[in-house]
């Protein structure tokens, strides 16, 4: 296909405009798809694809025929899409008043980083439930679970505190976690 395109380019340079029409037919779908994927709008994609072919036709004499034409054409289309996206960016100012409101600015539209009261309440209730279930664990498991997950100590630190081998600590944490999981299943 590239050989056919290069032959058509030579014809276009000599003045045969119909030869460029054949090039357009070869690449129109792929250029349109590229533009559509970049812009997300059918009408803009059609406009930019058409503009890409116009720019290619105008600048065909500057095309380096040692390179692939499709790469050159895709670069033109990509640059045009990027230019269109830059121009499309809306100008929003956070201190500008929101239309239809009295005194509200865009700052008031930014969500807060703090959790919602419902989320905080659910979290507290879950924490209380887990704490009650931890208290029901046998002492040997409870100590390991509290040190690991509440105090966030390393396994080596837990081993030293409980004066137990590392393997025993791992086993107690695992069994305590499984027991806690079973208890929470029925809550």
C-alpha positions in Angstrom: 0.0 0.0 0.0 2.9 2.4 0.8 4.3 2.0 -2.7 0.9 3.0 -4.2 0.7 6.0 -1.9 4.2 7.1 -2.8 3.3 6.8 -6.5 0.2 8.9 -5.9 2.2 11.5 -4.0 4.5 11.9 -6.9 1.4 12.5 -9.1 0.0 15.1 -6.7 3.3 17.0 -6.7 3.1 17.0 -10.5 -0.3 18.6 -10.2 -2.7 15.6 -10.4 -5.4 16.5 -7.8 -7.3 13.3 -8.4 -4.4 11.3 -7.1 -4.8 13.0 -3.8 -8.4 11.9 -3.8 -7.3 8.3 -3.9 -5.0 8.9 -0.9 -7.9 10.4 1.0 -10.0 7.4 0.2 -7.2 5.1 1.6 -6.8 7.0 4.9 -10.1 8.7 5.6 -11.6 6.1 8.0 -8.4 5.7 10.0 -7.9 9.5 10.3 -11.5 10.0 11.3 -11.3 7.2 13.9 -8.1 8.8 15.4 -9.8 12.2 15.6 -13.0 10.8 17.1 -11.1 8.9 19.8 -9.2 12.0 20.7 -12.0 14.5 20.6 -15.1 12.3 21.4 -17.3 14.3 19.1 -18.4 13.2 15.7 -18.7 16.6 14.1 -15.4 17.9 15.4 -13.7 14.6 14.3 -15.0 15.1 10.8 -13.8 18.7 10.8 -10.4 17.9 12.0 -10.0 14.9 9.7 -10.9 17.2 6.8 -8.4 19.8 8.0 -5.7 17.2 8.3 -6.1 16.2 4.6 -6.2 19.8 3.6 -2.9 20.5 5.5 -1.4 17.4 4.0 -2.3 18.5 0.5 -1.0 22.0 1.0 2.3 20.7 2.5 2.8 17.6 0.3 5.9 19.0 -1.3 7.6 19.2 2.2 6.9 15.5 2.8 10.1 13.4 3.1 9.4 10.5 0.8 11.9 8.3 2.6 9.4 8.2 5.5 5.9 6.6 5.7 3.1 8.9 4.5 0.7 7.4 7.1 2.9 8.4 10.0 3.2 12.0 8.6 -0.6 12.2 8.1 -1.4 10.8 11.6 1.0 13.3 13.1 -0.8 16.2 11.3 -4.2 14.9 12.5 -2.9 14.3 16.1 -1.5 17.9 16.3 -4.7 19.3 15.0 -6.7 17.4 17.6 -4.4 18.6 20.4 -4.8 22.2 19.2 -8.6 21.8 19.2 -8.6 20.3 22.7 -6.5 23.2 23.9 -8.9 25.8 22.4 -11.9 24.0 23.8 -10.8 24.2 27.4 -13.3 26.3 29.3 -12.2 29.2 31.4 -13.5 28.7 34.9 -12.5 30.9 37.8 -13.1 29.6 41.3 -14.0 33.0 42.6 -16.5 33.7 39.8 -20.2 33.7 40.9 -22.3 30.8 39.8 -25.1 32.0 37.5 -28.5 31.8 39.1 -27.3 32.0 42.6 -26.7 34.8 45.0 -23.2 35.1 46.2 -22.2 31.4 45.6 -18.8 30.9 43.9 -17.2 27.9 42.2 -15.4 27.3 45.5 -18.7 26.2 47.0 -19.0 23.5 44.3 -15.7 21.8 45.4 -16.5 18.8 47.5 -15.1 18.7 51.0 -12.2 16.3 51.9 -13.9 15.5 55.2 -16.1 12.4 55.3 -19.9 12.8 55.4 -21.5 12.5 58.8 -23.2 9.2 57.7 -19.9 7.7 56.8 -18.4 8.8 60.1 -21.3 7.3 62.0 -21.0 4.0 60.1 -17.3 3.9 60.7 -17.8 4.4 64.4 -20.5 1.8 64.6 -18.3 -0.7 62.7 -15.4 0.1 65.0 -17.5 -0.5 68.1 -18.8 -3.8 66.7 -15.3 -5.0 65.9 -14.1 -3.9 69.3 -16.9 -5.9 71.1 -16.1 -9.0 69.0 -12.3 -8.6 69.8 -13.2 -8.7 73.5 -14.9 -12.0 72.9 -11.7 -13.6 71.5 -9.7 -16.0 73.7 -6.9 -14.1 75.5 -4.0 -15.6 73.6 -5.6 -14.5 70.2 -6.9 -11.2 71.5 -3.4 -10.1 72.6 -1.9 -10.9 69.2 -4.8 -9.3 67.2 -4.7 -6.1 69.3 -0.9 -5.7 69.0 -0.9 -6.4 65.3 -4.0 -4.5 64.1 -4.7 -1.9 66.8 -1.2 -1.0 67.9 0.2 -1.8 64.4 3.4 -3.5 65.7 5.6 -5.7 63.6 5.6 -9.5 64.1 9.0 -9.4 65.7 7.9 -6.8 68.2 4.8 -8.9 69.1 7.1 -11.9 69.5 9.3 -10.0 72.0 6.3 -8.6 73.9 4.5 -11.9 74.2 7.8 -13.8 74.7 6.7 -16.3 72.0 8.4 -17.7 68.9 7.7 -15.8 65.7 5.8 -18.9 64.2 3.5 -19.0 67.2 2.7 -15.3 66.9 1.9 -15.8 63.2 -0.4 -18.7 64.1 -2.2 -16.8 66.8 -2.8 -13.8 64.5 -4.1 -16.1 61.8 -6.4 -18.1 64.1 -7.5 -14.9 65.9 -8.3 -13.3 62.5 -10.3 -16.4 61.5 -12.2 -16.5 64.8 -13.0 -12.8 64.5 -14.1 -13.3 60.9 -16.5 -16.0 62.0 -17.9 -13.9 64.9 -18.5 -10.9 62.6 -20.3 -13.1 60.1 -23.2 -13.5 62.6 -23.4 -9.9 63.8 
